[in-house]
Amino acid sequence: MQNKIKDAMNILIDLGVPKGQQNERTALCLLALLDVKPKTKWENAGTPLIGITPMMQFAKEHYERNYAPNTRETFRRQSMHQLVEAGIALYNPDKPDRPVNSPHAVYQISTAALFLIKQYGTDTYQISLEKFKTETGSLAEKYQKERKMQMIPVLINKDENITLSPGKHSQMIKEIIEEFAPRFLAGSTLLYVGDTGNKWGYFDEKTFENIGLTFDEHGKMPDVIFGNL
Protein backbone atom coordinates (compact mmCIF):
# COMPACT_ATOMS: atom_id res chain seq x y z
CA MET A 1 0.00 0.00 0.00
CA GLN A 2 2.65 2.51 1.05
CA ASN A 3 4.93 1.47 -1.81
CA LYS A 4 2.21 2.24 -4.35
CA ILE A 5 1.66 5.69 -2.86
CA LYS A 6 5.42 6.27 -2.95
CA ASP A 7 5.54 5.22 -6.61
CA ALA A 8 2.70 7.63 -7.43
CA MET A 9 4.57 10.45 -5.71
CA ASN A 10 7.70 9.59 -7.70
CA ILE A 11 5.66 9.77 -10.91
CA LEU A 12 4.36 13.19 -9.95
CA ILE A 13 7.92 14.38 -9.35
CA ASP A 14 9.00 12.90 -12.70
CA LEU A 15 6.14 14.75 -14.40
CA GLY A 16 7.35 18.02 -12.90
CA VAL A 17 4.32 18.99 -10.86
CA PRO A 18 4.89 21.93 -8.45
CA LYS A 19 6.34 21.12 -5.03
CA GLY A 20 2.99 21.99 -3.43
CA GLN A 21 1.50 18.97 -5.21
CA GLN A 22 4.35 16.54 -4.53
CA ASN A 23 2.45 15.05 -1.61
CA GLU A 24 0.40 12.06 -0.56
CA ARG A 25 -2.96 13.73 -1.25
CA THR A 26 -2.11 14.39 -4.89
CA ALA A 27 -0.57 10.93 -5.22
CA LEU A 28 -3.87 9.43 -4.05
CA CYS A 29 -5.69 11.57 -6.61
CA LEU A 30 -3.44 10.15 -9.32
CA LEU A 31 -4.05 6.59 -8.13
CA ALA A 32 -7.81 7.19 -8.16
CA LEU A 33 -7.63 8.68 -11.67
CA LEU A 34 -5.89 5.49 -12.80
CA ASP A 35 -7.99 3.12 -10.67
CA VAL A 36 -4.70 1.70 -9.39
CA LYS A 37 -5.16 -0.20 -6.14
CA PRO A 38 -2.29 -1.49 -3.98
CA LYS A 39 -1.97 -4.74 -5.97
CA THR A 40 -2.81 -3.30 -9.41
CA LYS A 41 0.06 -3.35 -11.89
CA TRP A 42 0.81 -0.01 -13.51
CA GLU A 43 0.36 -1.57 -16.94
CA ASN A 44 -3.26 -2.27 -15.98
CA ALA A 45 -4.10 1.35 -15.11
CA GLY A 46 -7.57 2.46 -16.19
CA THR A 47 -9.33 5.66 -17.28
CA PRO A 48 -12.43 6.10 -15.12
CA LEU A 49 -14.43 9.31 -15.03
CA ILE A 50 -14.24 10.23 -11.35
CA GLY A 51 -15.29 13.13 -9.13
CA ILE A 52 -13.63 14.53 -6.01
CA THR A 53 -15.82 12.72 -3.46
CA PRO A 54 -15.29 9.33 -5.16
CA MET A 55 -11.54 10.04 -5.12
CA MET A 56 -11.67 10.55 -1.38
CA GLN A 57 -13.71 7.36 -1.01
CA PHE A 58 -11.13 5.52 -3.15
CA ALA A 59 -8.35 6.72 -0.82
CA LYS A 60 -10.28 5.51 2.23
CA GLU A 61 -11.34 2.14 0.81
CA HIS A 62 -8.09 1.09 -0.84
CA TYR A 63 -5.37 3.06 0.98
CA GLU A 64 -6.87 3.56 4.45
CA ARG A 65 -6.57 7.34 4.18
CA ASN A 66 -9.64 8.99 5.67
CA TYR A 67 -10.12 12.65 4.73
CA ALA A 68 -12.76 14.87 6.31
CA PRO A 69 -15.59 16.04 4.00
CA ASN A 70 -14.50 19.66 4.40
CA THR A 71 -11.19 18.88 2.65
CA ARG A 72 -13.02 18.39 -0.66
CA GLU A 73 -12.09 21.89 -1.82
CA THR A 74 -8.46 21.22 -0.92
CA PHE A 75 -8.49 18.20 -3.22
CA ARG A 76 -10.05 20.27 -5.98
CA ARG A 77 -8.00 23.45 -5.67
CA GLN A 78 -4.68 22.14 -4.36
CA SER A 79 -4.34 18.86 -6.24
CA MET A 80 -6.66 18.38 -9.20
CA HIS A 81 -6.48 21.95 -10.50
CA GLN A 82 -2.72 21.64 -10.95
CA LEU A 83 -2.96 18.18 -12.57
CA VAL A 84 -5.41 19.61 -15.10
CA GLU A 85 -3.22 22.64 -15.78
CA ALA A 86 -0.25 20.31 -16.38
CA GLY A 87 -2.12 18.25 -18.95
CA ILE A 88 -2.04 15.17 -16.71
CA ALA A 89 -5.78 15.11 -16.07
CA LEU A 90 -8.82 16.29 -18.04
CA TYR A 91 -11.72 18.19 -16.49
CA ASN A 92 -15.25 17.19 -17.55
CA PRO A 93 -14.07 15.51 -20.78
CA ASP A 94 -17.56 14.00 -21.16
CA LYS A 95 -19.22 17.45 -20.99
CA PRO A 96 -16.78 20.38 -21.20
CA ASP A 97 -19.50 23.01 -20.72
CA ARG A 98 -20.60 21.54 -17.37
CA PRO A 99 -20.74 24.35 -14.73
CA VAL A 100 -17.70 24.62 -12.45
CA ASN A 101 -19.83 24.22 -9.34
CA SER A 102 -21.75 21.23 -10.68
CA PRO A 103 -21.96 18.25 -8.29
CA HIS A 104 -21.48 16.06 -11.36
CA ALA A 105 -18.02 17.42 -12.23
CA VAL A 106 -15.55 14.66 -13.12
CA TYR A 107 -11.90 14.19 -14.06
CA GLN A 108 -10.07 11.68 -16.24
CA ILE A 109 -6.42 10.87 -16.83
CA SER A 110 -5.18 12.27 -20.14
CA THR A 111 -4.32 9.83 -22.91
CA ALA A 112 -0.68 10.96 -23.02
CA ALA A 113 -0.22 10.63 -19.24
CA LEU A 114 -1.87 7.21 -19.23
CA PHE A 115 0.41 5.94 -22.00
CA LEU A 116 3.45 7.07 -20.00
CA ILE A 117 2.35 5.81 -16.59
CA LYS A 118 1.53 2.34 -17.93
CA GLN A 119 5.27 2.03 -18.63
CA TYR A 120 6.37 2.95 -15.09
CA GLY A 121 9.03 0.51 -13.90
CA THR A 122 9.91 -0.66 -17.42
CA ASP A 123 12.95 0.02 -19.61
CA THR A 124 10.90 2.32 -21.88
CA TYR A 125 9.63 4.60 -19.11
CA GLN A 126 12.50 7.13 -19.17
CA ILE A 127 12.33 7.53 -22.95
CA SER A 128 8.57 8.06 -22.84
CA LEU A 129 8.96 10.44 -19.89
CA GLU A 130 11.30 12.70 -21.86
CA LYS A 131 8.87 12.71 -24.78
CA PHE A 132 5.96 13.54 -22.48
CA LYS A 133 7.86 16.41 -20.84
CA THR A 134 8.76 17.78 -24.28
CA GLU A 135 5.13 17.70 -25.41
CA THR A 136 3.39 18.52 -22.14
CA GLY A 137 3.50 22.28 -22.77
CA SER A 138 1.61 21.94 -26.03
CA LEU A 139 -0.76 19.44 -24.45
CA ALA A 140 -1.56 21.75 -21.54
CA GLU A 141 -2.05 24.65 -23.96
CA LYS A 142 -4.38 22.51 -26.08
CA TYR A 143 -6.54 21.52 -23.12
CA GLN A 144 -6.55 25.08 -21.80
CA LYS A 145 -7.69 26.38 -25.18
CA GLU A 146 -10.52 23.86 -25.25
CA ARG A 147 -11.64 24.96 -21.77
CA LYS A 148 -11.51 28.62 -22.74
CA MET A 149 -13.80 27.94 -25.68
CA GLN A 150 -16.50 26.98 -23.18
CA MET A 151 -16.20 30.22 -21.19
CA ILE A 152 -19.00 32.82 -21.37
CA PRO A 153 -17.85 36.25 -22.62
CA VAL A 154 -19.40 39.30 -20.92
CA LEU A 155 -19.12 42.89 -22.16
CA ILE A 156 -18.83 44.99 -19.00
CA ASN A 157 -18.26 48.27 -20.82
CA LYS A 158 -17.56 49.36 -24.38
CA ASP A 159 -13.83 48.75 -23.96
CA GLU A 160 -13.62 45.75 -21.67
CA ASN A 161 -14.68 42.09 -21.66
CA ILE A 162 -14.42 39.39 -19.04
CA THR A 163 -15.15 35.67 -19.24
CA LEU A 164 -17.18 33.63 -16.77
CA SER A 165 -17.17 29.91 -16.07
CA PRO A 166 -19.63 27.81 -18.11
CA GLY A 167 -23.14 27.31 -16.76
CA LYS A 168 -26.65 28.70 -16.58
CA HIS A 169 -25.80 30.87 -13.58
CA SER A 170 -23.07 32.66 -15.52
CA GLN A 171 -25.44 33.09 -18.45
CA MET A 172 -27.90 34.79 -16.10
CA ILE A 173 -25.16 37.14 -14.85
CA LYS A 174 -24.29 37.99 -18.46
CA GLU A 175 -27.92 38.92 -19.17
CA ILE A 176 -28.10 41.08 -16.02
CA ILE A 177 -25.02 43.05 -17.10
CA GLU A 178 -25.68 43.30 -20.82
CA GLU A 179 -29.47 43.51 -20.98
CA PHE A 180 -31.05 44.33 -17.60
CA ALA A 181 -28.63 47.01 -16.40
CA PRO A 182 -28.69 49.20 -19.54
CA ARG A 183 -32.50 49.29 -19.41
CA PHE A 184 -33.18 49.60 -15.69
CA LEU A 185 -29.91 50.84 -14.16
CA ALA A 186 -28.93 53.44 -16.74
CA GLY A 187 -25.97 55.57 -15.62
CA SER A 188 -24.81 53.08 -13.00
CA THR A 189 -21.30 51.63 -12.84
CA LEU A 190 -20.48 47.93 -12.61
CA LEU A 191 -18.32 47.39 -9.53
CA TYR A 192 -18.24 43.64 -8.96
CA VAL A 193 -19.05 40.38 -10.75
CA GLY A 194 -18.87 37.00 -9.05
CA ASP A 195 -17.98 33.78 -10.82
CA THR A 196 -18.42 30.15 -9.79
CA GLY A 197 -14.87 29.40 -10.94
CA ASN A 198 -13.33 32.61 -9.62
CA LYS A 199 -15.15 34.48 -6.86
CA TRP A 200 -13.67 37.81 -7.98
CA GLY A 201 -14.57 37.62 -11.66
CA TYR A 202 -14.46 41.42 -11.79
CA PHE A 203 -13.69 43.74 -8.90
CA ASP A 204 -13.29 47.52 -9.03
CA GLU A 205 -11.17 47.63 -5.89
CA LYS A 206 -10.12 51.27 -6.30
CA THR A 207 -13.71 52.55 -6.42
CA PHE A 208 -14.68 50.53 -3.36
CA GLU A 209 -11.70 51.99 -1.48
CA ASN A 210 -12.70 55.52 -2.52
CA ILE A 211 -16.16 55.07 -1.01
CA GLY A 212 -14.76 53.42 2.12
CA LEU A 213 -15.80 49.81 1.53
CA THR A 214 -13.53 46.83 2.06
CA PHE A 215 -14.35 43.14 1.84
CA ASP A 216 -13.20 39.91 3.39
CA GLU A 217 -12.07 37.74 0.48
CA HIS A 218 -13.45 34.71 2.32
CA GLY A 219 -16.83 36.32 3.03
CA LYS A 220 -20.01 35.92 1.02
CA MET A 221 -20.65 38.22 -1.92
CA PRO A 222 -23.63 38.83 -4.22
CA ASP A 223 -23.46 37.92 -7.90
CA VAL A 224 -23.31 41.49 -9.21
CA ILE A 225 -22.87 44.96 -7.66
CA PHE A 226 -23.71 48.22 -9.45
CA GLY A 227 -23.29 51.71 -8.06
CA ASN A 228 -24.37 55.26 -8.92
CA LEU A 229 -21.17 57.23 -8.48
N, C-alpha and C positions, 0 to 999 in steps of 0.2 A: 504493500500500500504506500508506504513512505517513499520507496524507490521510484514508484511511478510518478508521484508528485514531484520528486527531485528531477526526474527526466523531463517532465513538462516545464519545469522552471529553467532547465538547461536549454530547452528548445526556445523558450521565450528570449533568453539571453542571446542565443545564436541568431534569432530573428531581429535583434536590435531594438526591442521594445524599450521605452524609457525606464530608468531605474525605479520609478514609482510604481511600475507594473511588474517588476521582477520579484514577485512575491507569491506566497502560497494561494492567496485568493484568486489571482489571475491565472495561476497554473490550474486551479480547479475549474475555472471557466473554460480554459482550453480543453481540458479532459472531457468536460460535459459537451462542448461543441463537437468533439470527436467521438463521443460515446465510448470512451476508453476507460474501462474498469481496471481494477488492480491486476487482473490476470489476462486482460485483452492485449494481444500483440499489436504493436504499432501498425503493422501492415494491414490489420483488420479494422482500422479506424473508419468510422462512419460519417455521415453528413446529415444528422437530424436537424430539423427546424426546432429551435428551443428558446424559450423565454427565460427571463431572469429568475423567477420563482422556481421553475423546474431545474435550473442550474443549481440553485441552493439545495433543492431536494436531492439532486444527484450527489452533491458533495456529502450530504448527511447519510444517504443510504449506502453509498459505495466507499466513501473515504472517512466516515465517522467524524466529519467536520460539521458542527451544528452552528449555523449563523442565525442571529436574531432577525425577525422580520423587518425591523427598522434599518437593517444594513442593505436592503434591496437597492437603494439609490447609490450606495457606495459601489456595489457591483456594477451598476449601470454606468455611473459617471467616472469611476476610478479604475475600472478594468475593461469593460466591453467597449466603451467609447474609444479608447486608445487602440484596441485590437481592430476596430472598424477603420479608424483613421490610417492604420498601418497596412491595410489591405489583407489582413489575416482573417478577418471575419466580415460577413455581409450583414447588413441590417435590413430586415423585412424584404428579403429577396423574392418572396412570394407575392408581395403587395407593396411596392416601393412608396406608394402615396398614402400608406396607413399613417394616421396621426401619431405624433411623437409620444403623446400621453396615452395611447391606446393600451388597454390591458392585454391585447392580443399581439403585441409587438414580439417579434422573434429574431433570432440570429442564426447564421449558418456559417460554417467554415468555408473559406474561399477555395475554389478549385486548385489554384496554384499552391496555397498553403497545405492543402490536403495531400497533393502529389508529393510535396517535400517531406512532410511529417511521416508518411507511410514508409519512407526510406530510413527513418531514424535508426541508428545502430547498424546500418549496412555500409558497405564500401562505397556506395554511390551517394551517400548523404551529403558529404562535404562538397562534392561537385554540384549537386542540385541546390545546395544552400547558397553557394556563390551566385548561381544563376538567379535564384529567387531574389537575393539582395540587390542584384543588378537591375532586375525588372520591377522590384516592389514599388519604386517611386512612380513609375508609369501606371502600375496597377492601382495604387492608392488614388492617383489623380483621376483615373478612369471611374472608379467607384464614387469618388467625391463629385465628379461631374454629373453622374447619373442621379445622385441624391439632390444636387442643386436643381436639376430639371424638374423635380417634384415640388420645389419651394413655390410659395405664393407671393408674387410681386405686389407691392403696395406703393402707390404714389402718395407721399405724405405732403409734398408741395411741388410746385412746378419744376423745381430743380433737383429734387431728391427722391430716391426710391429706397425702400427696404424690402427684405424678403422675410416671410414668416414660414414656420414649419407647416407641412401639409396637414390638412384636416378641415372639417366643417367649421370648427371654432375660428380658425384663422380666416376662413372665407367670410365669416360673419364680421370679423374685425375689419377686414378689407372694405366691406360694404358700408360699415359705419363711417370709416374715414373718407372714402371716395364718393359716397352717395348721400348718406344721411347728414353728415356735417356740413357740406356746402349748402344744403337746402335749409337746415334748421339751426345751424350754429354759425351762420355767416359772420365773418370777421373774427372768429375765434382762432386760437393758435394751438396746434397739436403739441402736447408736452411729453406724453408718455404713451408707449404701446407695449403691451405685454405679449409674450410668445410662449407657447407650451414647450418649445425646445430651448428658448433663451428668455428668461424672465424679463430682462431689460432689452426687448427688441428695439426700442427707441426710447431715449431718455434725454430730455433737454435739461441737463444738470445745472447749467449756468443760470437759466431762467428761474428754476426752483430756488437756487441759492439767493438770487436777487430779491425774491419775494419772501425769503426767510423760511423755506421749507426744506427739511432734510428727511431722508428715509433710511430705515433699516433694511439692508439688502436681503435679509432673511425674513422680513415681515411680509404680510399679505398686501397685494396691490390689485387695483381694478384692472380691467382689460385695456381701457383707453382713458386718458385724461386730456381734456381741452381746457383752455383758459382764455378769458378776455383780458388782454394786457394793454 
